[in-house]
Amino acid sequence: MENYTMEGRTYRYYGQEAPLYPFGYGLSYTTFRYRDLVLSPLALPVCANLSVSVVLENTGLWDSEEVVQLYLRWEQSSVPVPRWQLVAFRRVAVLAGQEAKLTFQVLAEQRAVWAQDWLLEPGTFTLFAGGQQPGQKTRAPSEVLSARFGVTGTARPLRGC
């Protein structure tokens, strides 16, 4: 085998074709609403981590659990990258009518791309937070929030941070 590219071989690189059962697929006994997605800082140095918070509200009649998922998308990259990449998830139990504020850390290494070595690049990124993948079509309603952030500085190897 001489071609080690992942394009067409794994769901992250299928292009526009969605997987049959994406991560987090399933139905819930209640409904959830996401709000107040906050990224901090909005402009971070190339080696810095990103702090994320989001509020999850159970708007239904039943106590239930939700799998909160964070996905990262590179808006431009020097090498091929996935459409988006799962960078964090957490199963959260929320009582009916209640809400939970969740916090996450997106590590610098999760933004690294492979270019003969793990490389951190400056640029613009989009972070998605919700109960499903971005753009996923499901029978159960679930929203996905998004926010952009920038990475400043010059490209550097991950091991140099």
C-alpha positions as CSV (number, residue, x, y, z in Angstrom):
1,M,0.0,0.0,0.0
2,E,1.5,3.3,-1.1
3,N,-1.4,5.7,-0.6
4,Y,-1.9,6.4,3.1
5,T,-4.4,9.3,2.7
6,M,-7.6,8.9,4.8
7,E,-9.8,10.5,2.1
8,G,-12.8,8.2,1.3
9,R,-11.7,5.7,4.0
10,T,-13.2,7.1,7.2
11,Y,-16.3,9.2,8.0
12,R,-14.2,12.2,8.8
13,Y,-13.0,12.4,5.2
14,Y,-16.0,11.3,3.2
15,G,-16.6,14.8,1.9
16,Q,-20.3,15.6,1.7
17,E,-21.6,12.1,2.4
18,A,-22.9,11.8,6.0
19,P,-22.3,8.6,8.0
20,L,-25.4,6.5,8.5
21,Y,-25.2,6.6,12.3
22,P,-23.0,9.6,13.4
23,F,-21.5,10.0,16.9
24,G,-24.3,10.8,19.4
25,Y,-27.0,9.3,17.2
26,G,-30.3,8.4,18.9
27,L,-33.5,9.7,20.4
28,S,-34.1,11.4,23.7
29,Y,-37.2,11.4,25.9
30,T,-37.1,15.1,26.3
31,T,-35.8,18.3,24.5
32,F,-32.8,20.4,25.2
33,R,-31.8,23.9,24.3
34,Y,-28.2,25.2,24.0
35,R,-27.4,28.8,24.6
36,D,-24.6,31.2,25.7
37,L,-21.7,29.6,23.9
38,V,-18.6,31.5,25.1
39,L,-15.0,31.1,23.8
40,S,-12.2,32.6,25.7
41,P,-10.0,34.2,24.5
42,L,-11.3,34.9,21.0
43,A,-7.7,35.5,19.8
44,L,-5.2,33.2,21.3
45,P,-1.5,32.5,20.8
46,V,-0.6,29.5,18.7
47,C,0.4,27.4,21.7
48,A,-2.5,28.4,24.0
49,N,-5.6,26.4,25.0
50,L,-9.1,27.6,24.5
51,S,-11.7,27.8,27.3
52,V,-15.3,27.0,26.3
53,S,-18.5,27.3,28.2
54,V,-22.1,26.6,27.1
55,V,-25.4,26.4,28.9
56,L,-27.6,23.3,28.4
57,E,-31.3,23.6,29.4
58,N,-33.7,20.7,29.6
59,T,-36.9,22.2,28.1
60,G,-38.9,19.0,28.2
61,L,-41.1,17.3,30.7
62,W,-38.7,14.5,31.7
63,D,-35.3,14.2,33.5
64,S,-32.8,13.0,30.9
65,E,-29.2,12.9,29.8
66,E,-27.6,14.6,26.8
67,V,-24.2,14.0,25.2
68,V,-22.8,17.5,24.7
69,Q,-20.3,17.4,21.8
70,L,-17.7,19.9,20.7
71,Y,-16.3,19.9,17.2
72,L,-13.5,21.9,15.7
73,R,-13.3,23.1,12.0
74,W,-10.2,24.6,10.4
75,E,-11.2,27.4,8.1
76,Q,-7.9,27.1,6.3
77,S,-5.0,24.8,6.6
78,S,-1.8,24.0,4.8
79,V,-2.7,20.3,4.6
80,P,-5.9,18.3,4.2
81,V,-7.9,18.1,7.4
82,P,-11.3,16.6,8.4
83,R,-14.5,18.6,7.8
84,W,-14.6,18.9,11.6
85,Q,-13.1,16.9,14.4
86,L,-14.6,15.9,17.7
87,V,-12.5,17.6,20.4
88,A,-14.6,17.0,23.6
89,F,-17.8,15.4,24.7
90,R,-19.6,14.9,28.0
91,R,-22.7,13.0,29.1
92,V,-24.8,15.3,31.3
93,A,-27.9,14.5,33.4
94,V,-30.3,17.5,33.6
95,L,-33.5,17.5,35.5
96,A,-36.7,18.7,33.7
97,G,-36.9,22.5,33.6
98,Q,-33.3,22.8,34.9
99,E,-30.1,23.9,33.2
100,A,-26.4,23.2,33.5
101,K,-23.4,25.4,32.6
102,L,-20.6,23.2,31.2
103,T,-17.0,24.2,30.8
104,F,-14.4,22.6,28.5
105,Q,-10.8,23.1,27.6
106,V,-9.8,22.6,23.9
107,L,-6.0,21.9,24.1
108,A,-3.6,23.4,21.6
109,E,-2.6,19.8,20.5
110,Q,-6.2,19.3,19.3
111,R,-5.6,21.9,16.7
112,A,-2.4,20.3,15.4
113,V,-2.2,19.1,11.8
114,W,0.2,16.5,10.4
115,A,2.7,18.0,8.0
116,Q,5.7,15.6,8.4
117,D,5.4,16.6,12.1
118,W,2.6,17.7,14.3
119,L,2.3,21.4,13.5
120,L,0.2,24.2,15.1
121,E,-0.9,26.8,12.6
122,P,-2.4,30.3,13.0
123,G,-5.7,31.0,11.4
124,T,-9.4,31.1,11.9
125,F,-11.3,28.2,13.5
126,T,-15.0,27.4,14.1
127,L,-16.1,25.6,17.3
128,F,-19.4,23.8,17.3
129,A,-21.3,22.8,20.5
130,G,-24.5,20.8,20.6
131,G,-26.1,17.4,20.8
132,Q,-25.0,16.2,17.4
133,Q,-22.5,16.8,14.6
134,P,-22.7,20.1,12.7
135,G,-25.2,19.9,9.8
136,Q,-26.6,16.5,10.9
137,K,-30.1,15.7,9.9
138,T,-32.0,13.8,12.6
139,R,-35.6,13.1,13.5
140,A,-35.0,14.3,17.1
141,P,-34.5,18.1,17.2
142,S,-31.1,19.2,18.5
143,E,-29.4,22.5,17.9
144,V,-25.7,23.1,17.3
145,L,-24.2,26.5,18.2
146,S,-21.1,27.8,16.6
147,A,-18.5,30.5,17.3
148,R,-15.3,31.5,15.6
149,F,-11.9,32.2,17.2
150,G,-8.5,33.1,15.8
151,V,-5.0,31.8,16.5
152,T,-2.2,34.3,16.1
153,G,1.5,33.9,15.7
154,T,3.6,31.8,13.4
155,A,3.3,28.1,12.7
156,R,5.4,26.0,15.0
157,P,5.9,22.3,15.8
158,L,3.7,21.0,18.6
159,R,6.7,19.8,20.5
160,G,8.0,23.4,20.5
161,C,5.2,24.6,22.7
